[in-house]
Amino acid sequence: MTDQRRLVVNVDRSIFTGSIERVPAGRTKREESRFRERAAIMAAKLRSIRVDKGLTQEQLANRAQVAVSTLRKIESGRVVEPGLFTMLSIAAALGVSLRELDA
């Protein structure tokens, strides 16, 4: 028979409820996002690098294994906060670092 032990942690939940109440419900709208300007710069750089490499959106999406619609939304600025792994895949498919897309 194995020795099973339980760890019991008592946490004052009021610490968390105060911070939860201050977070607005729902997602941030594009117009209100603090990353709006950076997203526009990244979209332009992404599009420029893709075109310089002679790739269509469909070709890049296929290489990066992301949906074409996702790539289009990122390039058009409709996605203000794209996922990290999505951007890593796109950068790898372009042969550039993530920093080159973000700078």
MOPAC internal coordinates of N, CA, C and O (Angstrom, degrees):
PM7 1SCF
backbone

  N    0.0000 0     0.00 0     0.00 0    0    0    0
  C    1.4436 1     0.00 0     0.00 0    1    0    0
  C    1.5376 1   109.13 1     0.00 0    2    1    0
  O    1.2310 1   121.04 1   -45.26 1    3    2    1
  N    1.3337 1   115.61 1   134.74 1    3    2    1
  C    1.4646 1   119.39 1  -178.53 1    5    3    2
  C    1.5123 1   110.48 1   -88.32 1    6    5    3
  O    1.2310 1   121.90 1   -26.48 1    7    6    5
  N    1.3024 1   113.96 1   153.52 1    7    6    5
  C    1.4615 1   120.72 1   179.46 1    9    7    6
  C    1.5273 1   108.59 1   -89.69 1   10    9    7
  O    1.2310 1   120.42 1   -71.47 1   11   10    9
  N    1.2999 1   116.81 1   108.53 1   11   10    9
  C    1.4678 1   120.95 1   179.20 1   13   11   10
  C    1.5159 1   109.09 1  -103.56 1   14   13   11
  O    1.2310 1   121.51 1   -50.76 1   15   14   13
  N    1.3183 1   114.71 1   129.24 1   15   14   13
  C    1.4572 1   119.69 1  -179.80 1   17   15   14
  C    1.5178 1   108.83 1  -120.81 1   18   17   15
  O    1.2310 1   120.97 1   -33.96 1   19   18   17
  N    1.2766 1   115.76 1   146.04 1   19   18   17
  C    1.4576 1   121.24 1   179.13 1   21   19   18
  C    1.5178 1   109.24 1  -110.82 1   22   21   19
  O    1.2310 1   121.85 1   -42.27 1   23   22   21
  N    1.2986 1   114.07 1   137.73 1   23   22   21
  C    1.4538 1   120.27 1   176.49 1   25   23   22
  C    1.5176 1   107.92 1  -101.61 1   26   25   23
  O    1.2310 1   120.51 1   -57.45 1   27   26   25
  N    1.2816 1   116.62 1   122.55 1   27   26   25
  C    1.4566 1   121.33 1  -179.97 1   29   27   26
  C    1.5239 1   108.08 1  -111.88 1   30   29   27
  O    1.2310 1   121.28 1   -54.09 1   31   30   29
  N    1.3381 1   115.16 1   125.91 1   31   30   29
  C    1.4541 1   120.28 1  -179.57 1   33   31   30
  C    1.5185 1   108.01 1  -121.07 1   34   33   31
  O    1.2310 1   120.77 1   -54.29 1   35   34   33
  N    1.2917 1   116.13 1   125.71 1   35   34   33
  C    1.4557 1   120.94 1   176.38 1   37   35   34
  C    1.5217 1   108.30 1   -96.71 1   38   37   35
  O    1.2310 1   120.88 1   -56.92 1   39   38   37
  N    1.3234 1   115.92 1   123.08 1   39   38   37
  C    1.4523 1   121.24 1  -177.15 1   41   39   38
  C    1.5231 1   108.84 1  -122.03 1   42   41   39
  O    1.2310 1   121.51 1   -43.71 1   43   42   41
  N    1.3083 1   114.72 1   136.29 1   43   42   41
  C    1.4533 1   119.90 1   175.15 1   45   43   42
  C    1.5265 1   107.55 1   -76.90 1   46   45   43
  O    1.2310 1   119.76 1   -75.09 1   47   46   45
  N    1.3019 1   118.06 1   104.91 1   47   46   45
  C    1.4664 1   122.23 1  -174.25 1   49   47   46
  C    1.5212 1   113.41 1   -68.59 1   50   49   47
  O    1.2310 1   119.69 1   162.98 1   51   50   49
  N    1.2980 1   118.20 1   -17.02 1   51   50   49
  C    1.4651 1   119.64 1   179.74 1   53   51   50
  C    1.5277 1   111.03 1   -65.39 1   54   53   51
  O    1.2310 1   120.24 1   157.21 1   55   54   53
  N    1.3272 1   117.15 1   -22.79 1   55   54   53
  C    1.4612 1   120.70 1   177.69 1   57   55   54
  C    1.5237 1   109.72 1   -62.19 1   58   57   55
  O    1.2310 1   120.66 1   140.41 1   59   58   57
  N    1.3301 1   116.35 1   -39.59 1   59   58   57
  C    1.4548 1   121.57 1  -175.68 1   61   59   58
  C    1.5239 1   113.11 1   -85.50 1   62   61   59
  O    1.2310 1   120.07 1   144.26 1   63   62   61
  N    1.3124 1   117.48 1   -35.74 1   63   62   61
  C    1.4566 1   119.33 1  -176.08 1   65   63   62
  C    1.5204 1   111.86 1   -66.10 1   66   65   63
  O    1.2310 1   119.76 1   147.88 1   67   66   65
  N    1.3041 1   118.06 1   -32.12 1   67   66   65
  C    1.4589 1   120.42 1   177.62 1   69   67   66
  C    1.5126 1   112.25 1   -62.72 1   70   69   67
  O    1.2310 1   120.53 1   139.02 1   71   70   69
  N    1.3289 1   116.59 1   -40.98 1   71   70   69
  C    1.4642 1   119.84 1  -179.50 1   73   71   70
  C    1.5191 1   111.53 1   -76.38 1   74   73   71
  O    1.2310 1   119.78 1   147.68 1   75   74   73
  N    1.3032 1   118.02 1   -32.32 1   75   74   73
  C    1.4597 1   121.02 1  -179.73 1   77   75   74
  C    1.5249 1   111.05 1   -67.30 1   78   77   75
  O    1.2310 1   120.41 1   142.24 1   79   78   77
  N    1.2979 1   116.82 1   -37.76 1   79   78   77
  C    1.4609 1   120.49 1  -178.56 1   81   79   78
  C    1.5263 1   112.28 1   -65.90 1   82   81   79
  O    1.2310 1   119.87 1   154.18 1   83   82   81
  N    1.3189 1   117.86 1   -25.82 1   83   82   81
  C    1.4588 1   121.02 1  -178.48 1   85   83   82
  C    1.5237 1   113.25 1   -82.30 1   86   85   83
  O    1.2310 1   119.55 1   167.10 1   87   86   85
  N    1.3176 1   118.47 1   -12.90 1   87   86   85
  C    1.4591 1   122.04 1  -179.70 1   89   87   86
  C    1.5237 1   108.83 1   -84.17 1   90   89   87
  O    1.2310 1   119.81 1   -58.57 1   91   90   89
  N    1.3292 1   117.97 1   121.43 1   91   90   89
  C    1.4621 1   119.25 1  -179.47 1   93   91   90
  C    1.5189 1   111.06 1   -68.14 1   94   93   91
  O    1.2310 1   120.86 1   -32.65 1   95   94   93
  N    1.3058 1   115.96 1   147.35 1   95   94   93
  C    1.4579 1   120.94 1   179.82 1   97   95   94
  C    1.5218 1   110.18 1   -71.90 1   98   97   95
  O    1.2310 1   120.75 1   -32.93 1   99   98   97
  N    1.3235 1   116.17 1   147.07 1   99   98   97
  C    1.4590 1   120.82 1   175.70 1  101   99   98
  C    1.5141 1   112.53 1    87.47 1  102  101   99
  O    1.2310 1   121.74 1    -3.40 1  103  102  101
  N    1.3109 1   114.27 1   176.60 1  103  102  101
  C    1.4588 1   121.10 1  -178.55 1  105  103  102
  C    1.5232 1   110.40 1   -87.44 1  106  105  103
  O    1.2310 1   121.22 1   -23.81 1  107  106  105
  N    1.3047 1   115.27 1   156.19 1  107  106  105
  C    1.4529 1   120.98 1   176.70 1  109  107  106
  C    1.5191 1   109.13 1   -72.74 1  110  109  107
  O    1.2310 1   120.66 1   -44.50 1  111  110  109
  N    1.3062 1   116.34 1   135.50 1  111  110  109
  C    1.4596 1   120.08 1   177.50 1  113  111  110
  C    1.5225 1   109.29 1   -74.76 1  114  113  111
  O    1.2310 1   121.04 1   -28.98 1  115  114  113
  N    1.3429 1   115.62 1   151.02 1  115  114  113
  C    1.4667 1   119.89 1  -179.20 1  117  115  114
  C    1.5130 1   111.54 1   -53.52 1  118  117  115
  O    1.2310 1   120.59 1   137.56 1  119  118  117
  N    1.3174 1   116.49 1   -42.44 1  119  118  117
  C    1.4658 1   120.14 1  -176.31 1  121  119  118
  C    1.5270 1   111.86 1   -65.49 1  122  121  119
  O    1.2310 1   120.57 1   154.09 1  123  122  121
  N    1.3294 1   116.52 1   -25.91 1  123  122  121
  C    1.4547 1   121.14 1  -176.23 1  125  123  122
  C    1.5233 1   113.28 1   -98.03 1  126  125  123
  O    1.2310 1   119.67 1   174.57 1  127  126  125
  N    1.3251 1   118.23 1    -5.43 1  127  126  125
  C    1.4591 1   121.53 1  -175.92 1  129  127  126
  C    1.5195 1   110.89 1   -69.89 1  130  129  127
  O    1.2310 1   121.26 1   -41.10 1  131  130  129
  N    1.2987 1   115.20 1   138.90 1  131  130  129
  C    1.4679 1   120.01 1   177.58 1  133  131  130
  C    1.5210 1   111.61 1   -74.35 1  134  133  131
  O    1.2310 1   119.96 1   168.89 1  135  134  133
  N    1.3420 1   117.68 1   -11.11 1  135  134  133
  C    1.4603 1   122.32 1  -179.32 1  137  135  134
  C    1.5218 1   112.95 1   -99.03 1  138  137  135
  O    1.2310 1   120.04 1  -171.58 1  139  138  137
  N    1.3056 1   117.53 1     8.42 1  139  138  137
  C    1.4670 1   122.96 1  -175.47 1  141  139  138
  C    1.5246 1   112.48 1   -54.66 1  142  141  139
  O    1.2310 1   120.08 1   131.56 1  143  142  141
  N    1.3252 1   117.44 1   -48.44 1  143  142  141
  C    1.4686 1   121.00 1  -177.30 1  145  143  142
  C    1.5225 1   111.65 1   -68.68 1  146  145  143
  O    1.2310 1   120.20 1   138.52 1  147  146  145
  N    1.3414 1   117.23 1   -41.48 1  147  146  145
  C    1.4626 1   120.49 1   178.51 1  149  147  146
  C    1.5197 1   110.77 1   -65.12 1  150  149  147
  O    1.2310 1   120.41 1   144.00 1  151  150  149
  N    1.3365 1   116.82 1   -36.00 1  151  150  149
  C    1.4683 1   120.56 1   179.29 1  153  151  150
  C    1.5243 1   110.52 1   -64.61 1  154  153  151
  O    1.2310 1   120.43 1   141.74 1  155  154  153
  N    1.3221 1   116.79 1   -38.26 1  155  154  153
  C    1.4675 1   120.69 1   178.82 1  157  155  154
  C    1.5267 1   110.92 1   -65.74 1  158  157  155
  O    1.2310 1   120.33 1   139.49 1  159  158  157
  N    1.3289 1   116.97 1   -40.51 1  159  158  157
  C    1.4683 1   121.29 1   178.02 1  161  159  158
  C    1.5203 1   110.06 1   -65.37 1  162  161  159
  O    1.2310 1   120.71 1   134.67 1  163  162  161
  N    1.3380 1   116.25 1   -45.33 1  163  162  161
  C    1.4557 1   120.62 1  -179.81 1  165  163  162
  C    1.5251 1   110.86 1   -63.32 1  166  165  163
  O    1.2310 1   120.11 1   139.85 1  167  166  165
  N    1.3172 1   117.40 1   -40.15 1  167  166  165
  C    1.4678 1   121.24 1   179.20 1  169  167  166
  C    1.5237 1   110.73 1   -61.05 1  170  169  167
  O    1.2310 1   120.59 1   136.24 1  171  170  169
  N    1.3194 1   116.47 1   -43.76 1  171  170  169
  C    1.4708 1   120.51 1   179.72 1  173  171  170
  C    1.5266 1   111.23 1   -65.70 1  174  173  171
  O    1.2310 1   120.27 1   138.14 1  175  174  173
  N    1.3333 1   117.09 1   -41.86 1  175  174  173
  C    1.4641 1   120.15 1   179.19 1  177  175  174
  C    1.5212 1   110.99 1   -66.54 1  178  177  175
  O    1.2310 1   120.49 1   138.09 1  179  178  177
  N    1.3077 1   116.67 1   -41.91 1  179  178  177
  C    1.4580 1   121.01 1   179.03 1  181  179  178
  C    1.5258 1   110.43 1   -60.05 1  182  181  179
  O    1.2310 1   120.81 1   131.65 1  183  182  181
  N    1.3112 1   116.06 1   -48.35 1  183  182  181
  C    1.4651 1   121.15 1   179.43 1  185  183  182
  C    1.5243 1   111.01 1   -61.58 1  186  185  183
  O    1.2310 1   120.22 1   136.24 1  187  186  185
  N    1.3199 1   117.18 1   -43.76 1  187  186  185
  C    1.4633 1   122.16 1  -179.11 1  189  187  186
  C    1.5314 1   111.61 1   -62.81 1  190  189  187
  O    1.2310 1   120.26 1   133.89 1  191  190  189
  N    1.3200 1   117.11 1   -46.11 1  191  190  189
  C    1.4660 1   120.75 1   179.73 1  193  191  190
  C    1.5225 1   110.33 1   -64.76 1  194  193  191
  O    1.2310 1   120.45 1   137.77 1  195  194  193
  N    1.3274 1   116.75 1   -42.23 1  195  194  193
  C    1.4656 1   120.63 1   179.41 1  197  195  194
  C    1.5151 1   111.04 1   -60.04 1  198  197  195
  O    1.2310 1   120.43 1   133.46 1  199  198  197
  N    1.3297 1   116.78 1   -46.54 1  199  198  197
  C    1.4633 1   121.58 1  -179.44 1  201  199  198
  C    1.5304 1   110.55 1   -65.69 1  202  201  199
  O    1.2310 1   120.16 1   137.59 1  203  202  201
  N    1.3480 1   117.30 1   -42.41 1  203  202  201
  C    1.4666 1   121.41 1   178.25 1  205  203  202
  C    1.5286 1   112.09 1   -59.67 1  206  205  203
  O    1.2310 1   120.63 1   147.15 1  207  206  205
  N    1.3199 1   116.39 1   -32.85 1  207  206  205
  C    1.4645 1   120.70 1   179.77 1  209  207  206
  C    1.5295 1   111.71 1   -86.06 1  210  209  207
  O    1.2310 1   120.41 1   179.73 1  211  210  209
  N    1.3373 1   116.82 1    -0.27 1  211  210  209
  C    1.4528 1   121.19 1   176.19 1  213  211  210
  C    1.5195 1   114.46 1    72.51 1  214  213  211
  O    1.2310 1   120.67 1  -150.09 1  215  214  213
  N    1.3302 1   116.33 1    29.91 1  215  214  213
  C    1.4569 1   120.75 1  -178.87 1  217  215  214
  C    1.5207 1   111.29 1  -105.67 1  218  217  215
  O    1.2310 1   120.76 1   -36.74 1  219  218  217
  N    1.3174 1   116.16 1   143.26 1  219  218  217
  C    1.4639 1   120.50 1   171.05 1  221  219  218
  C    1.5219 1   107.64 1   -84.81 1  222  221  219
  O    1.2310 1   120.62 1   -13.09 1  223  222  221
  N    1.3068 1   116.42 1   166.91 1  223  222  221
  C    1.4623 1   119.82 1   176.40 1  225  223  222
  C    1.5248 1   110.53 1   -60.58 1  226  225  223
  O    1.2310 1   120.61 1   141.38 1  227  226  225
  N    1.3192 1   116.44 1   -38.62 1  227  226  225
  C    1.4611 1   120.55 1  -179.32 1  229  227  226
  C    1.5334 1   110.95 1   -64.56 1  230  229  227
  O    1.2310 1   120.43 1   137.34 1  231  230  229
  N    1.3312 1   116.78 1   -42.66 1  231  230  229
  C    1.4681 1   120.62 1   179.91 1  233  231  230
  C    1.5252 1   111.46 1   -64.80 1  234  233  231
  O    1.2310 1   120.67 1   135.46 1  235  234  233
  N    1.3272 1   116.33 1   -44.54 1  235  234  233
  C    1.4574 1   119.70 1   179.90 1  237  235  234
  C    1.5275 1   110.81 1   -65.81 1  238  237  235
  O    1.2310 1   120.28 1   136.60 1  239  238  237
  N    1.3189 1   117.07 1   -43.40 1  239  238  237
  C    1.4637 1   120.30 1   179.32 1  241  239  238
  C    1.5253 1   110.34 1   -60.58 1  242  241  239
  O    1.2310 1   120.68 1   139.55 1  243  242  241
  N    1.3207 1   116.30 1   -40.45 1  243  242  241
  C    1.4634 1   120.36 1   178.82 1  245  243  242
  C    1.5245 1   110.85 1   -64.64 1  246  245  243
  O    1.2310 1   119.97 1   134.86 1  247  246  245
  N    1.3253 1   117.67 1   -45.14 1  247  246  245
  C    1.4638 1   121.68 1   178.43 1  249  247  246
  C    1.5255 1   112.08 1   -62.48 1  250  249  247
  O    1.2310 1   120.95 1   139.65 1  251  250  249
  N    1.3273 1   115.78 1   -40.35 1  251  250  249
  C    1.4650 1   121.00 1  -177.37 1  253  251  250
  C    1.5229 1   112.28 1   -83.35 1  254  253  251
  O    1.2310 1   120.65 1   170.64 1  255  254  253
  N    1.3106 1   116.37 1    -9.36 1  255  254  253
  C    1.4616 1   122.72 1  -177.67 1  257  255  254
  C    1.5245 1   111.90 1    58.06 1  258  257  255
  O    1.2310 1   121.76 1  -133.57 1  259  258  257
  N    1.3258 1   114.24 1    46.43 1  259  258  257
  C    1.4653 1   121.54 1   172.76 1  261  259  258
  C    1.5244 1   107.35 1  -124.44 1  262  261  259
  O    1.2310 1   120.81 1   -18.83 1  263  262  261
  N    1.3016 1   116.06 1   161.17 1  263  262  261
  C    1.4598 1   120.00 1   179.02 1  265  263  262
  C    1.5275 1   110.23 1   -68.81 1  266  265  263
  O    1.2310 1   121.01 1   -37.21 1  267  266  265
  N    1.3226 1   115.67 1   142.79 1  267  266  265
  C    1.4658 1   120.62 1   177.99 1  269  267  266
  C    1.5272 1   109.33 1   -58.91 1  270  269  267
  O    1.2310 1   120.55 1   140.49 1  271  270  269
  N    1.3158 1   116.56 1   -39.51 1  271  270  269
  C    1.4713 1   119.92 1  -179.74 1  273  271  270
  C    1.5247 1   111.18 1   -62.08 1  274  273  271
  O    1.2310 1   120.23 1   144.30 1  275  274  273
  N    1.3270 1   117.16 1   -35.70 1  275  274  273
  C    1.4665 1   120.72 1   178.05 1  277  275  274
  C    1.5241 1   110.15 1   -65.18 1  278  277  275
  O    1.2310 1   120.82 1   133.64 1  279  278  277
  N    1.3263 1   116.04 1   -46.36 1  279  278  277
  C    1.4644 1   120.43 1   179.12 1  281  279  278
  C    1.5287 1   110.62 1   -61.47 1  282  281  279
  O    1.2310 1   120.32 1   137.56 1  283  282  281
  N    1.3157 1   116.99 1   -42.44 1  283  282  281
  C    1.4711 1   120.55 1   178.94 1  285  283  282
  C    1.5214 1   111.34 1   -62.16 1  286  285  283
  O    1.2310 1   120.48 1   138.45 1  287  286  285
  N    1.3129 1   116.69 1   -41.55 1  287  286  285
  C    1.4667 1   120.42 1   179.74 1  289  287  286
  C    1.5234 1   111.25 1   -65.77 1  290  289  287
  O    1.2310 1   120.29 1   141.57 1  291  290  289
  N    1.3284 1   117.04 1   -38.43 1  291  290  289
  C    1.4667 1   120.33 1   178.90 1  293  291  290
  C    1.5233 1   109.89 1   -67.30 1  294  293  291
  O    1.2310 1   120.53 1   134.23 1  295  294  293
  N    1.3387 1   116.59 1   -45.77 1  295  294  293
  C    1.4667 1   120.27 1  -179.07 1  297  295  294
  C    1.5275 1   112.60 1   -66.31 1  298  297  295
  O    1.2310 1   120.17 1   150.32 1  299  298  297
  N    1.3114 1   117.28 1   -29.68 1  299  298  297
  C    1.4648 1   119.68 1  -179.07 1  301  299  298
  C    1.5290 1   112.29 1   -87.12 1  302  301  299
  O    1.2310 1   120.48 1   171.90 1  303  302  301
  N    1.3348 1   116.68 1    -8.10 1  303  302  301
  C    1.4559 1   120.20 1   179.72 1  305  303  302
  C    1.5081 1   113.84 1    86.13 1  306  305  303
  O    1.2310 1   120.20 1  -174.37 1  307  306  305
  N    1.3405 1   117.23 1     5.63 1  307  306  305
  C    1.4705 1   119.39 1   178.44 1  309  307  306
  C    1.5155 1   111.63 1   -73.02 1  310  309  307
  O    1.2310 1   119.98 1   154.45 1  311  310  309
  N    1.3366 1   117.65 1   -25.55 1  311  310  309
  C    1.4634 1   121.37 1   173.25 1  313  311  310
  C    1.5205 1   106.31 1  -101.05 1  314  313  311
  O    1.2310 1   121.11 1   -68.41 1  315  314  313
  N    1.3203 1   115.47 1   111.59 1  315  314  313
  C    1.4633 1   120.87 1  -175.38 1  317  315  314
  C    1.5245 1   111.17 1   -87.46 1  318  317  315
  O    1.2310 1   120.34 1   149.04 1  319  318  317
  N    1.3143 1   116.96 1   -30.96 1  319  318  317
  C    1.4554 1   121.49 1  -178.52 1  321  319  318
  C    1.5341 1   109.29 1  -126.70 1  322  321  319
  O    1.2310 1   119.77 1  -104.33 1  323  322  321
  N    1.3451 1   118.05 1    75.67 1  323  322  321
  C    1.4594 1   119.70 1  -179.52 1  325  323  322
  C    1.5236 1   111.47 1   -67.72 1  326  325  323
  O    1.2310 1   120.67 1   -24.40 1  327  326  325
  N    1.3001 1   116.32 1   155.60 1  327  326  325
  C    1.4608 1   121.17 1  -179.44 1  329  327  326
  C    1.5124 1   112.27 1   -66.64 1  330  329  327
  O    1.2310 1   120.82 1   -32.58 1  331  330  329
  N    1.3109 1   116.04 1   147.42 1  331  330  329
  C    1.4557 1   122.00 1  -178.68 1  333  331  330
  C    1.5234 1   111.17 1   -59.73 1  334  333  331
  O    1.2310 1   120.17 1   132.14 1  335  334  333
  N    1.3235 1   117.27 1   -47.86 1  335  334  333
  C    1.4548 1   119.79 1  -176.43 1  337  335  334
  C    1.5245 1   111.66 1   -69.34 1  338  337  335
  O    1.2310 1   120.11 1   150.05 1  339  338  337
  N    1.3003 1   117.40 1   -29.95 1  339  338  337
  C    1.4651 1   120.72 1   174.24 1  341  339  338
  C    1.5165 1   109.51 1   -63.51 1  342  341  339
  O    1.2310 1   120.53 1   132.58 1  343  342  341
  N    1.3282 1   116.60 1   -47.42 1  343  342  341
  C    1.4607 1   120.22 1  -178.75 1  345  343  342
  C    1.5293 1   111.62 1   -68.90 1  346  345  343
  O    1.2310 1   119.92 1   145.61 1  347  346  345
  N    1.3240 1   117.76 1   -34.39 1  347  346  345
  C    1.4613 1   120.10 1   175.75 1  349  347  346
  C    1.5179 1   110.65 1   -63.47 1  350  349  347
  O    1.2310 1   120.18 1   138.82 1  351  350  349
  N    1.3223 1   117.27 1   -41.18 1  351  350  349
  C    1.4681 1   121.88 1   178.52 1  353  351  350
  C    1.5197 1   111.21 1   -64.44 1  354  353  351
  O    1.2310 1   120.59 1   137.64 1  355  354  353
  N    1.3187 1   116.47 1   -42.36 1  355  354  353
  C    1.4678 1   120.74 1  -179.84 1  357  355  354
  C    1.5217 1   110.45 1   -66.66 1  358  357  355
  O    1.2310 1   120.44 1   135.89 1  359  358  357
  N    1.3264 1   116.76 1   -44.11 1  359  358  357
  C    1.4656 1   120.62 1   179.27 1  361  359  358
  C    1.5266 1   110.47 1   -62.07 1  362  361  359
  O    1.2310 1   120.06 1   136.42 1  363  362  361
  N    1.3232 1   117.48 1   -43.58 1  363  362  361
  C    1.4683 1   121.19 1   179.20 1  365  363  362
  C    1.5217 1   110.72 1   -63.41 1  366  365  363
  O    1.2310 1   120.31 1   139.52 1  367  366  365
  N    1.3280 1   117.01 1   -40.48 1  367  366  365
  C    1.4650 1   120.62 1   179.43 1  369  367  366
  C    1.5258 1   111.47 1   -65.83 1  370  369  367
  O    1.2310 1   120.32 1   150.58 1  371  370  369
  N    1.3206 1   116.99 1   -29.42 1  371  370  369
  C    1.4656 1   121.35 1   177.43 1  373  371  370
  C    1.5305 1   112.12 1   -85.05 1  374  373  371
  O    1.2310 1   120.59 1   164.80 1  375  374  373
  N    1.3225 1   116.47 1   -15.20 1  375  374  373
  C    1.4632 1   119.99 1  -178.01 1  377  375  374
  C    1.5123 1   112.61 1    77.23 1  378  377  375
  O    1.2310 1   120.34 1  -150.71 1  379  378  377
  N    1.3276 1   116.96 1    29.29 1  379  378  377
  C    1.4635 1   121.69 1   178.31 1  381  379  378
  C    1.5134 1   108.95 1  -125.72 1  382  381  379
  O    1.2310 1   120.87 1   -14.31 1  383  382  381
  N    1.3125 1   115.94 1   165.69 1  383  382  381
  C    1.4681 1   119.64 1   176.27 1  385  383  382
  C    1.5144 1   109.19 1   -84.50 1  386  385  383
  O    1.2310 1   121.46 1   -21.75 1  387  386  385
  N    1.2933 1   114.81 1   158.25 1  387  386  385
  C    1.4658 1   120.40 1   177.97 1  389  387  386
  C    1.5244 1   110.33 1   -62.13 1  390  389  387
  O    1.2310 1   120.55 1   147.43 1  391  390  389
  N    1.3061 1   116.56 1   -32.57 1  391  390  389
  C    1.4623 1   121.82 1   178.67 1  393  391  390
  C    1.5390 1   111.32 1   -62.21 1  394  393  391
  O    1.2310 1   120.39 1   144.52 1  395  394  393
  N    1.3401 1   116.85 1   -35.48 1  395  394  393
  C    1.4616 1   119.76 1   179.32 1  397  395  394
  C    1.5317 1   111.88 1   -65.90 1  398  397  395
  O    1.2310 1   120.56 1   150.68 1  399  398  397
  N    1.3129 1   116.53 1   -29.32 1  399  398  397
  C    1.4635 1   119.31 1   177.72 1  401  399  398
  C    1.5191 1   111.62 1   -81.08 1  402  401  399
  O    1.2310 1   120.63 1   153.24 1  403  402  401
  N    1.3143 1   116.40 1   -26.76 1  403  402  401
  C    1.4613 1   120.98 1  -174.31 1  405  403  402
  C    1.5177 1   113.21 1   -91.88 1  406  405  403
  O    1.2310 1   119.72 1   153.10 1  407  406  405
  N    1.3066 1   118.14 1   -26.90 1  407  406  405
  C    1.4785 1   121.25 1  -172.23 1  409  407  406
  C    1.5126 1   113.22 1   -63.86 1  410  409  407
  O    1.2310 1   120.10 1   180.00 1  411  410  409

